[in-house]
């Protein structure tokens, strides 16, 4: 394929007006897997140590942004309610996928949790909710080959 040429499928997709559901399907189809880029370790209250690898919210958001821009899909999340007690915060967010071309939108509610006292717990819960929503809504593969 010569430099600057678009694959035929891309040209056809650009020529056919699509609704938001079709655009989200294209996002799901085109999203790339995300590597585990964070090492987490610590100790429990009883003194036992733990460690695991995870994926940062920044990596999930970057992968989602690439396909959202390519397929003209907007995403917005806002906090509906939250609670923070005993060093565990729980947040309920309203997520909206929208078309920048018209009033079409798809809304839903997602929940996240974060272990920390004070305002940081709520922030961690919000980040967890957004990250989890995008990961599951778009089918983002994390830390493994898609064939596994």
MDTraj code that builds the backbone (N, CA, C; nanometers):
import mdtraj as md
import numpy as np

residues = "UNK UNK UNK UNK UNK UNK UNK UNK UNK UNK UNK UNK UNK UNK UNK UNK UNK UNK UNK UNK UNK UNK UNK UNK UNK UNK UNK UNK UNK UNK UNK UNK UNK UNK UNK UNK UNK UNK UNK UNK UNK UNK UNK UNK UNK UNK UNK UNK UNK UNK UNK UNK UNK UNK UNK UNK UNK UNK UNK UNK UNK UNK UNK UNK UNK UNK UNK UNK UNK UNK UNK UNK UNK UNK UNK UNK UNK UNK UNK UNK UNK UNK UNK UNK UNK UNK UNK UNK UNK UNK UNK UNK UNK UNK UNK UNK UNK UNK UNK UNK UNK UNK UNK UNK UNK UNK UNK UNK UNK UNK UNK UNK UNK UNK UNK UNK UNK UNK UNK UNK UNK UNK UNK UNK UNK UNK UNK UNK UNK UNK UNK UNK UNK UNK UNK UNK UNK UNK UNK UNK UNK UNK UNK UNK UNK UNK UNK UNK".split()
xyz = np.array([
    [0.0853, -0.1167, 0.0000],
    [0.0000, 0.0000, 0.0000],
    [0.0898, 0.1229, 0.0000],
    [0.0643, 0.2156, -0.0876],
    [0.1453, 0.3363, -0.0988],
    [0.1220, 0.4264, 0.0221],
    [0.2230, 0.5056, 0.0531],
    [0.2128, 0.5979, 0.1648],
    [0.0941, 0.6927, 0.1415],
    [0.0112, 0.7092, 0.2430],
    [-0.1037, 0.7972, 0.2324],
    [-0.2314, 0.7275, 0.1894],
    [-0.2199, 0.6033, 0.1354],
    [-0.3394, 0.5294, 0.0956],
    [-0.4114, 0.4786, 0.2202],
    [-0.5438, 0.4799, 0.2148],
    [-0.6238, 0.4245, 0.3225],
    [-0.6702, 0.2861, 0.2830],
    [-0.6806, 0.1932, 0.3796],
    [-0.7392, 0.0638, 0.3466],
    [-0.8825, 0.0844, 0.2976],
    [-0.9282, -0.0031, 0.2086],
    [-1.0607, 0.0089, 0.1506],
    [-1.1692, 0.0129, 0.2580],
    [-1.1560, -0.0703, 0.3610],
    [-1.2555, -0.0734, 0.4669],
    [-1.2696, 0.0634, 0.5328],
    [-1.1580, 0.1309, 0.5571],
    [-1.1607, 0.2630, 0.6186],
    [-1.2323, 0.3638, 0.5293],
    [-1.2081, 0.3583, 0.3992],
    [-1.2742, 0.4493, 0.3059],
    [-1.4244, 0.4249, 0.3080],
    [-1.4669, 0.2996, 0.3086],
    [-1.6091, 0.2661, 0.3125],
    [-1.6711, 0.3156, 0.4427],
    [-1.6033, 0.2935, 0.5569],
    [-1.6550, 0.3382, 0.6858],
    [-1.6729, 0.4894, 0.6874],
    [-1.5783, 0.5636, 0.6290],
    [-1.5878, 0.7089, 0.6275],
    [-1.7022, 0.7574, 0.5394],
    [-1.7382, 0.6810, 0.4367],
    [-1.8401, 0.7231, 0.3415],
    [-1.9820, 0.6944, 0.3910],
    [-1.9977, 0.6007, 0.4825],
    [-2.1297, 0.5611, 0.5299],
    [-2.1588, 0.6323, 0.6616],
    [-2.2687, 0.7099, 0.6676],
    [-2.3027, 0.7727, 0.7957],
    [-2.3349, 0.6653, 0.8996],
    [-2.2770, 0.6789, 1.0187],
    [-2.2962, 0.5776, 1.1223],
    [-2.3517, 0.6394, 1.2485],
    [-2.4299, 0.5593, 1.3172],
    [-2.4789, 0.5993, 1.4472],
    [-2.3746, 0.5702, 1.5540],
    [-2.4045, 0.6139, 1.6741],
    [-2.3107, 0.5979, 1.7852],
    [-2.2838, 0.4507, 1.8156],
    [-2.3842, 0.3650, 1.8090],
    [-2.3631, 0.2228, 1.8369],
    [-2.2632, 0.1618, 1.7391],
    [-2.2741, 0.1960, 1.6133],
    [-2.1797, 0.1446, 1.5134],
    [-2.0392, 0.1978, 1.5387],
    [-2.0301, 0.3236, 1.5777],
    [-1.8979, 0.3825, 1.6077],
    [-1.8346, 0.3155, 1.7291],
    [-1.9162, 0.2877, 1.8308],
    [-1.8625, 0.2182, 1.9484],
    [-1.8173, 0.0769, 1.9124],
    [-1.8909, 0.0116, 1.8248],
    [-1.8485, -0.1207, 1.7805],
    [-1.7129, -0.1112, 1.7106],
    [-1.6926, -0.0099, 1.6270],
    [-1.5629, 0.0088, 1.5611],
    [-1.4530, 0.0347, 1.6642],
    [-1.4854, 0.1085, 1.7695],
    [-1.3875, 0.1310, 1.8770],
    [-1.3494, -0.0010, 1.9423],
    [-1.4500, -0.0848, 1.9693],
    [-1.4234, -0.2158, 2.0297],
    [-1.3380, -0.3016, 1.9371],
    [-1.3665, -0.2950, 1.8092],
    [-1.2914, -0.3745, 1.7119],
    [-1.1453, -0.3285, 1.7032],
    [-1.1222, -0.1990, 1.7083],
    [-0.9902, -0.1431, 1.6820],
    [-0.9048, -0.1181, 1.8058],
    [-0.9620, -0.1329, 1.9244],
    [-0.8849, -0.1031, 2.0465],
    [-0.7684, -0.2004, 2.0593],
    [-0.6557, -0.1493, 2.1051],
    [-0.5366, -0.2324, 2.1233],
    [-0.5275, -0.2774, 2.2683],
    [-0.4637, -0.3902, 2.2888],
    [-0.4390, -0.4372, 2.4242],
    [-0.3474, -0.3405, 2.4983],
    [-0.3496, -0.3459, 2.6294],
    [-0.2715, -0.2551, 2.7124],
    [-0.1828, -0.3375, 2.8049],
    [-0.0561, -0.3011, 2.8115],
    [0.0391, -0.3732, 2.8962],
    [0.0189, -0.3373, 3.0434],
    [0.0554, -0.4301, 3.1286],
    [0.0571, -0.4005, 3.2716],
    [0.1810, -0.3158, 3.2968],
    [0.1606, -0.1938, 3.3434],
    [0.2711, -0.0992, 3.3545],
    [0.2950, -0.0492, 3.4969],
    [0.2299, -0.1114, 3.5958],
    [0.2429, -0.0666, 3.7341],
    [0.2692, -0.1871, 3.8248],
    [0.3674, -0.1744, 3.9136],
    [0.3924, -0.2768, 4.0148],
    [0.3395, -0.2260, 4.1482],
    [0.2546, -0.3037, 4.2118],
    [0.1941, -0.2655, 4.3386],
    [0.2396, -0.3648, 4.4446],
    [0.2828, -0.3126, 4.5586],
    [0.3208, -0.4009, 4.6692],
    [0.2904, -0.3303, 4.8008],
    [0.2801, -0.4083, 4.9063],
    [0.2512, -0.3508, 5.0367],
    [0.2332, -0.4579, 5.1414],
    [0.1796, -0.4158, 5.2549],
    [0.1530, -0.5078, 5.3647],
    [0.0098, -0.4899, 5.4109],
    [-0.0509, -0.6005, 5.4498],
    [-0.1853, -0.5964, 5.5061],
    [-0.1764, -0.5553, 5.6522],
    [-0.2912, -0.5333, 5.7160],
    [-0.2932, -0.4979, 5.8584],
    [-0.2302, -0.6067, 5.9438],
    [-0.2423, -0.7322, 5.8994],
    [-0.1858, -0.8437, 5.9766],
    [-0.0365, -0.8610, 5.9516],
    [0.0210, -0.7818, 5.8590],
    [0.1642, -0.7886, 5.8333],
    [0.2044, -0.8730, 5.7134],
    [0.1078, -0.9398, 5.6504],
    [0.1384, -1.0199, 5.5317],
    [0.1716, -0.9270, 5.4148],
    [0.2698, -0.9661, 5.3362],
    [0.3066, -0.8845, 5.2205],
    [0.2308, -0.9319, 5.0960],
    [0.2116, -0.8401, 5.0049],
    [0.1471, -0.8735, 4.8783],
    [0.2143, -0.7948, 4.7667],
    [0.1968, -0.8435, 4.6474],
    [0.2485, -0.7747, 4.5300],
    [0.1785, -0.8237, 4.4050],
    [0.1548, -0.7336, 4.3121],
    [0.0935, -0.7708, 4.1855],
    [0.1227, -0.6635, 4.0820],
    [0.0998, -0.6984, 3.9565],
    [0.1136, -0.6028, 3.8478],
    [-0.0242, -0.5547, 3.8066],
    [-0.0314, -0.4289, 3.7673],
    [-0.1583, -0.3723, 3.7242],
    [-0.1383, -0.2816, 3.6044],
    [-0.2455, -0.2231, 3.5623],
    [-0.2434, -0.1327, 3.4485],
    [-0.2888, 0.0042, 3.4950],
    [-0.2154, 0.1063, 3.4596],
    [-0.2477, 0.2415, 3.5030],
    [-0.3711, 0.2950, 3.4312],
    [-0.4390, 0.3867, 3.4969],
    [-0.5528, 0.4540, 3.4346],
    [-0.5062, 0.5304, 3.3110],
    [-0.3863, 0.5863, 3.3157],
    [-0.3345, 0.6620, 3.2009],
    [-0.3225, 0.5733, 3.0772],
    [-0.2796, 0.4486, 3.0945],
    [-0.2655, 0.3575, 2.9805],
    [-0.4025, 0.3214, 2.9216],
    [-0.5005, 0.2978, 3.0088],
    [-0.6367, 0.2665, 2.9628],
    [-0.6963, 0.3864, 2.8903],
    [-0.6828, 0.5051, 2.9494],
    [-0.7380, 0.6265, 2.8882],
    [-0.6723, 0.6566, 2.7539],
    [-0.5417, 0.6357, 2.7432],
    [-0.4716, 0.6615, 2.6171],
    [-0.5208, 0.5676, 2.5069],
    [-0.5388, 0.4405, 2.5397],
    [-0.5881, 0.3441, 2.4407],
    [-0.7298, 0.3807, 2.3964],
    [-0.8145, 0.4189, 2.4914],
    [-0.9519, 0.4576, 2.4582],
    [-0.9532, 0.5853, 2.3747],
    [-0.8711, 0.6810, 2.4113],
    [-0.8694, 0.8085, 2.3381],
    [-0.8332, 0.7883, 2.1916],
    [-0.7369, 0.7004, 2.1652],
    [-0.6961, 0.6771, 2.0261],
    [-0.8139, 0.6323, 1.9398],
    [-0.8925, 0.5370, 1.9887],
    [-1.0051, 0.4884, 1.9069],
    [-1.1235, 0.5846, 1.9109],
    [-1.1421, 0.6551, 2.0215],
    [-1.2507, 0.7530, 2.0266],
    [-1.2286, 0.8641, 1.9243],
    [-1.1074, 0.9134, 1.9161],
    [-1.0772, 1.0194, 1.8187],
    [-1.0923, 0.9660, 1.6770],
    [-1.0390, 0.8476, 1.6509],
    [-1.0452, 0.7889, 1.5170],
    [-1.1902, 0.7705, 1.4701],
    [-1.2801, 0.7328, 1.5621],
    [-1.4175, 0.7005, 1.5239],
    [-1.5197, 0.8054, 1.5711],
    [-1.4709, 0.9202, 1.6147],
    [-1.5575, 1.0329, 1.6531],
    [-1.6595, 0.9936, 1.7595],
    [-1.6067, 0.9498, 1.8728],
    [-1.6889, 0.9159, 1.9893],
    [-1.6381, 0.9988, 2.1062],
    [-1.7294, 1.0614, 2.1781],
    [-1.6928, 1.1344, 2.2979],
    [-1.7256, 1.0532, 2.4222],
    [-1.6565, 1.0828, 2.5317],
    [-1.6787, 1.0112, 2.6577],
    [-1.6735, 1.1115, 2.7716],
    [-1.7670, 1.0994, 2.8644],
    [-1.7710, 1.1875, 2.9799],
    [-1.8169, 1.1065, 3.0999],
    [-1.7580, 1.1328, 3.2154],
    [-1.7979, 1.0653, 3.3385],
    [-1.8146, 1.1688, 3.4492],
    [-1.9211, 1.1550, 3.5267],
    [-1.9435, 1.2469, 3.6386],
    [-1.9879, 1.1672, 3.7613],
    [-1.9507, 1.2170, 3.8774],
    [-1.9850, 1.1501, 4.0024],
    [-2.1316, 1.1752, 4.0363],
    [-2.2041, 1.0673, 4.0623],
    [-2.3439, 1.0795, 4.1043],
    [-2.3555, 1.0763, 4.2565],
    [-2.2832, 0.9850, 4.3178],
    [-2.2831, 0.9782, 4.4636],
    [-2.1577, 0.9059, 4.5108],
    [-2.1231, 0.9285, 4.6369],
    [-2.0068, 0.8599, 4.6933],
    [-2.0227, 0.8472, 4.8435],
    [-1.9502, 0.7510, 4.8976],
    [-1.9420, 0.7348, 5.0427],
    [-1.7996, 0.6955, 5.0771],
    [-1.7562, 0.7359, 5.1944],
    [-1.6198, 0.7098, 5.2369],
    [-1.6232, 0.6767, 5.3858],
    [-1.6032, 0.5483, 5.4145],
    [-1.6002, 0.5100, 5.5555],
    [-1.5024, 0.3958, 5.5773],
    [-1.4425, 0.3965, 5.6940],
    [-1.3471, 0.2920, 5.7320],
    [-1.2385, 0.2727, 5.6255],
    [-1.1836, 0.3800, 5.5751],
    [-1.0740, 0.3794, 5.4777],
    [-1.1113, 0.3104, 5.3461],
    [-1.2413, 0.3020, 5.3168],
    [-1.2860, 0.2454, 5.1898],
    [-1.3882, 0.3413, 5.1299],
    [-1.3601, 0.3868, 5.0096],
    [-1.4522, 0.4775, 4.9411],
    [-1.5218, 0.4022, 4.8283],
    [-1.6451, 0.4399, 4.8051],
    [-1.7244, 0.3814, 4.6964],
    [-1.7879, 0.4972, 4.6201],
    [-1.7744, 0.4942, 4.4882],
    [-1.8255, 0.6016, 4.4033],
    [-1.9165, 0.5422, 4.2969],
    [-2.0269, 0.6099, 4.2720],
    [-2.1140, 0.5744, 4.1599],
    [-2.1031, 0.6877, 4.0588],
    [-2.0669, 0.6522, 3.9341],
    [-2.0526, 0.7539, 3.8302],
    [-2.1546, 0.7315, 3.7193],
    [-2.1900, 0.8390, 3.6523],
    [-2.2716, 0.8311, 3.5308],
    [-2.1766, 0.8509, 3.4149],
    [-2.1743, 0.7529, 3.3245],
    [-2.0877, 0.7610, 3.2067],
    [-2.1734, 0.7886, 3.0837],
    [-2.1203, 0.8705, 2.9958],
    [-2.1912, 0.9064, 2.8735],
    [-2.0968, 0.8921, 2.7556],
    [-2.1348, 0.8087, 2.6611],
    [-2.0684, 0.8024, 2.5312],
    [-2.1555, 0.8871, 2.4392],
    [-2.0942, 0.9795, 2.3637],
    [-2.1764, 1.0679, 2.2815],
    [-2.1140, 1.0907, 2.1449],
    [-2.1994, 1.1338, 2.0526],
    [-2.1557, 1.1680, 1.9174],
    [-2.1303, 1.3179, 1.9124],
    [-2.0153, 1.3611, 1.8621],
    [-1.9909, 1.5047, 1.8489],
    [-2.0690, 1.5653, 1.7318],
    [-2.1321, 1.4810, 1.6515],
    [-2.2014, 1.5273, 1.5313],
    [-2.3503, 1.5536, 1.5510],
    [-2.4087, 1.4970, 1.6569],
    [-2.5521, 1.5140, 1.6807],
    [-2.5802, 1.4924, 1.8292],
    [-2.7061, 1.4784, 1.8649],
    [-2.7439, 1.4637, 2.0063],
    [-2.7455, 1.3190, 2.0540],
    [-2.6991, 1.2261, 1.9738],
    [-2.7034, 1.0844, 2.0105],
    [-2.6079, 1.0568, 2.1266],
    [-2.6566, 0.9815, 2.2254],
    [-2.5727, 0.9448, 2.3391],
    [-2.6206, 0.8142, 2.3998],
    [-2.5288, 0.7484, 2.4684],
    [-2.5593, 0.6269, 2.5437],
    [-2.5073, 0.6511, 2.6843],
    [-2.5945, 0.6335, 2.7829],
    [-2.5561, 0.6594, 2.9212],
    [-2.5680, 0.5326, 3.0047],
    [-2.4912, 0.5286, 3.1099],
    [-2.4972, 0.4176, 3.2031],
    [-2.4396, 0.4583, 3.3371],
    [-2.4471, 0.3691, 3.4313],
    [-2.3953, 0.3927, 3.5661],
    [-2.2897, 0.2871, 3.5949],
    [-2.1814, 0.3278, 3.6586],
    [-2.0731, 0.2366, 3.6924],
    [-2.0273, 0.2669, 3.8343],
    [-1.9738, 0.1674, 3.9029],
    [-1.9309, 0.1829, 4.0414],
    [-1.7825, 0.1505, 4.0534],
    [-1.7125, 0.2226, 4.1397],
    [-1.5718, 0.1949, 4.1675],
    [-1.5446, 0.2064, 4.3159],
    [-1.4369, 0.1407, 4.3603],
    [-1.3975, 0.1458, 4.5004],
    [-1.2501, 0.1818, 4.5113],
    [-1.2160, 0.2478, 4.6196],
    [-1.0770, 0.2845, 4.6448],
    [-1.0453, 0.2754, 4.7922],
    [-0.9331, 0.2133, 4.8252],
    [-0.8943, 0.1956, 4.9652],
    [-0.7986, 0.3067, 5.0057],
    [-0.8503, 0.4032, 5.0809],
    [-0.7689, 0.5131, 5.1324],
    [-0.8605, 0.6020, 5.2148],
    [-0.8041, 0.6693, 5.3116],
    [-0.8843, 0.7608, 5.3913],
    [-0.8937, 0.8982, 5.3269],
    [-0.9903, 0.9759, 5.3688],
    [-1.0045, 1.1135, 5.3225],
    [-1.0408, 1.1250, 5.1755],
    [-1.0046, 1.2391, 5.1177],
    [-1.0380, 1.2664, 4.9777],
    [-0.9700, 1.1714, 4.8799],
    [-0.8545, 1.1208, 4.9145],
    [-0.7825, 1.0317, 4.8225],
    [-0.8616, 0.9045, 4.7935],
    [-0.9355, 0.8551, 4.8897],
    [-1.0157, 0.7352, 4.8685],
    [-1.1211, 0.7569, 4.7616],
    [-1.1864, 0.8730, 4.7659],
    [-1.2889, 0.9042, 4.6661],
    [-1.2247, 0.9201, 4.5282],
    [-1.1099, 0.9852, 4.5227],
    [-1.0388, 1.0006, 4.3942],
    [-0.9983, 0.8651, 4.3370],
    [-0.9473, 0.7785, 4.4211],
    [-0.9085, 0.6444, 4.3752],
    [-1.0309, 0.5665, 4.3277],
    [-1.1421, 0.5800, 4.3980],
    [-1.2646, 0.5096, 4.3584],
    [-1.3153, 0.5613, 4.2238],
    [-1.3098, 0.6925, 4.2029],
    [-1.3527, 0.7512, 4.0759],
    [-1.2645, 0.7007, 3.9615],
    [-1.1340, 0.7036, 3.9824],
    [-1.0409, 0.6550, 3.8803],
    [-1.0651, 0.5079, 3.8508],
    [-1.0877, 0.4289, 3.9553],
    [-1.1169, 0.2863, 3.9384],
    [-1.2442, 0.2651, 3.8569],
    [-1.3463, 0.3452, 3.8826],
    [-1.4732, 0.3311, 3.8111],
    [-1.4564, 0.3647, 3.6624],
    [-1.3887, 0.4754, 3.6323],
    [-1.3686, 0.5153, 3.4921],
    [-1.2849, 0.4110, 3.4193],
    [-1.1759, 0.3695, 3.4822],
    [-1.0862, 0.2704, 3.4222],
    [-1.1595, 0.1384, 3.3957],
    [-1.2335, 0.0920, 3.4930],
    [-1.3072, -0.0334, 3.4795],
    [-1.4167, -0.0221, 3.3737],
    [-1.4865, 0.0895, 3.3711],
    [-1.5924, 0.1105, 3.2724],
    [-1.5358, 0.1038, 3.1303],
    [-1.4278, 0.1764, 3.1049],
    [-1.3689, 0.1760, 2.9707],
    [-1.3146, 0.0385, 2.9354],
    [-1.2476, -0.0238, 3.0296],
    [-1.1890, -0.1555, 3.0036],
    [-1.2958, -0.2577, 2.9656],
    [-1.4040, -0.2606, 3.0405],
    [-1.5080, -0.3596, 3.0149],
    [-1.6004, -0.3208, 2.8990],
    [-1.6300, -0.1936, 2.8848],
    [-1.7177, -0.1495, 2.7759],
    [-1.6529, -0.1681, 2.6397],
    [-1.5213, -0.1463, 2.6324],
    [-1.4507, -0.1564, 2.5050],
    [-1.3822, -0.2913, 2.4856],
    [-1.3834, -0.3752, 2.5887],
    [-1.3192, -0.5064, 2.5763],
    [-1.1683, -0.4974, 2.5665],
    [-1.1086, -0.4070, 2.6439],
    [-0.9630, -0.3888, 2.6398],
    [-0.8940, -0.5073, 2.7068],
    [-0.8052, -0.5724, 2.6335],
    [-0.7265, -0.6831, 2.6861],
    [-0.6092, -0.6237, 2.7635],
    [-0.5871, -0.6725, 2.8859],
    [-0.4810, -0.6175, 2.9701],
    [-0.3764, -0.7237, 3.0003],
    [-0.2525, -0.6956, 2.9660],
    [-0.1395, -0.7753, 3.0077],
    [-0.1254, -0.9138, 2.9493],
    [-0.1998, -0.9467, 2.8457],
    [-0.1887, -1.0797, 2.7859],
    [-0.2159, -1.0703, 2.6360],
    [-0.1727, -1.1704, 2.5653],
    [-0.2026, -1.1752, 2.4221],
    [-0.3520, -1.1963, 2.4022],
    [-0.4070, -1.1379, 2.2970],
    [-0.5495, -1.1514, 2.2692],
    [-0.5873, -1.2973, 2.2417],
    [-0.4915, -1.3782, 2.1947],
    [-0.5205, -1.5185, 2.1614],
    [-0.5297, -1.6067, 2.2839],
    [-0.4800, -1.5611, 2.3976],
    [-0.4802, -1.6451, 2.5179],
    [-0.6167, -1.6519, 2.5799],
])
top = md.Topology()
chain = top.add_chain()
for i, resn in enumerate(residues, 1):
    res = top.add_residue(resn, chain, resSeq=i)
    for name in ("N", "CA", "C"):
        top.add_atom(name, md.element.get_by_symbol(name[0]), res)
traj = md.Trajectory(xyz[None], top)
